Amino acid sequence: MTTAVVFVAVLAMLALFQLALALGAPWGRFAWGGRHPGTLPTGFRIASAFSILVYGFIAVLALDRAGMLDVFPEGFSRIGIWVVFAYLALGVVMNAISRSKPERYLMTPVALVLAVLALLIALSPAAERSFAGMVLDNGNGPVFCTTVMESYPPQCGADSPAVLG
């Protein structure tokens, strides 16, 4: 869980950096291959703004995998964080071979930290989920009641999932 919080904090700092680039900060030498040392051209500024959305999605995915949010199905977040790790590992390589020395020296370590944190999140066991509610046995095994019908004896609604374990 702490790993996911640190991961999201680093992503947030990177998102702020991209926001500054999108708004015209003269830090182009640190991003997008360093080909534009001052303010980025419009296309790259739009790409920087779009990357903020990507970072937001990655942050939600990491927090979901860590059990701090419940947004995606467990299988999606389990596979998704591995895709994120591969993406960030590729980012390490791309930053390391950048022609821009400032990008190489600053962004490669940031990408490496993010990749290692994503790997730790991916390797962590699935978060335990807890629920509060009524569990009834309908004769076929216990079910978690999403709705309880007012009958005697009480019955669960038709969309109630089985309780495993």
Beta strands, then each sheet from edge to edge (+ up, - down):
strand 1: 135-137
strand 2: 142-144
strand 3: 148-149
strand 4: 155-156
sheet 1: 1+ 2-
sheet 2: 3+ 4-
end
